């Protein structure tokens, strides 16, 4: 089934390379305002947990991620860095609870991490975890064999990432405002019909059909494409550059004029790029409360909201946003892990996952990083070799609008 997709607003979502650092929530449907001095003081204090407290906190987070059960002192005593008695562990866990890193759901229960506890865990992961050999082979094999249009590629990639992590995957496709023209081709479909194919620097390939004024040979189409290439390469769809007339060859000039007109139509459509959400149904098993599941799934269906949330997170320099950090109350039980999609060194989109705060962060970070890198390399290679990796296919004459398919990316 195809991934959900929508048309986001006009703002670019992939221009900031994020980090894992925390920032205070935004004011849009956010938690209570955070005093910046207080937040800075808390952030500074976070870095001063002693070695034993840090080891205990990390052990509690790791255990809770694996089991989803409150963690007692007996479960972590003897772990690396926790070679102390259960009584000492209980005392340290009580101190971590007072400091806001842990919470106790019930008096007789063990502890669970708070958003602050997860934040410390993520910030002190060190190097990103690695996927297993089977998962890495799955990713490499996927990109070695996947072909087709960019929209299909992004939809299928969101399904791949959802399968690797068991969380909902979100991919924001490349935007075309600054993408430059790499090549222009004219392919004959019939004596009076041709297909204009424009390869862009962001990995997309735009198409549009041309109604030709007279019967046109393949040689004439090749000459017209050569003339268009020589005068538009390096330009953008909105401003492809000036294409001079060919006064001594009216037939060739007429075909070139048709190509210039089609380029103008491509640049004038202003059709926003798409967002793909794959694996949203996997969220049902991630939460105990049915109402939480319904709320999260409802938000994921409102993909424009998801796009705005991703933009807010990236604008604040985050790659991981946990619970209330992202400032969007309906997703307060969720965490987001994001990474840029870069094509030949230029950020062209965003990839990430949405899951519970009890997310397996090392695996999520590793999967998002690897799939994002492979996706960028695949888009870049497809563009440079001229393979048919296409964006919004406009293969009909005129300005007929294309309806987007909506489905789940599982």
Order of alpha helices (4+ residues) and beta strands (2+ residues): beta-alpha-alpha-alpha-alpha-beta-beta-alpha-alpha-alpha-beta-beta-beta-beta-alpha-alpha-beta-alpha-alpha-beta-beta-beta-alpha-beta
